[in-house]
Amino acid sequence: MPAGVTWGQYVCFSIASLLTMLAGSQVVHQHYKPLVDLNKYINKELEGYPENVQQKIRQELKEEGLLK
């Protein structure tokens, strides 16, 4: 094992770091809610495209469940 660490310590550290990473990402999503206004940003980005392209992209996103 790296740096003379036992398998038990290595596995414990790996599990602890994984759980910390998952908890941290969950806290960020609960506090900042980054996906709440996703539709607004998608529509804003689509404004620069021609109307027929906008409709095609919107239809594909609706089929994938990303756009309401």
Steps between C-alpha positions, in 0.01 A plus 500: 500500500609857447712659774483196725126531572309182574212381283251575777614860538506546123144367459371706795655818358360427153147441632515809722616719212229360270225564756631852566502576128142374457376691806670818379341484159160436655537802728592720203194386305270551798636846580564655157240303297697527174245320280190699597539758223645272233205559265562876509865455400415254223241736352741793521768302313253390232401860415802539270401206278256509207139409587507158329818403687351622828192282452711194419724546804201567729327184374813290561542644851134431581536140384807461725313656792734798538256769391143544618 
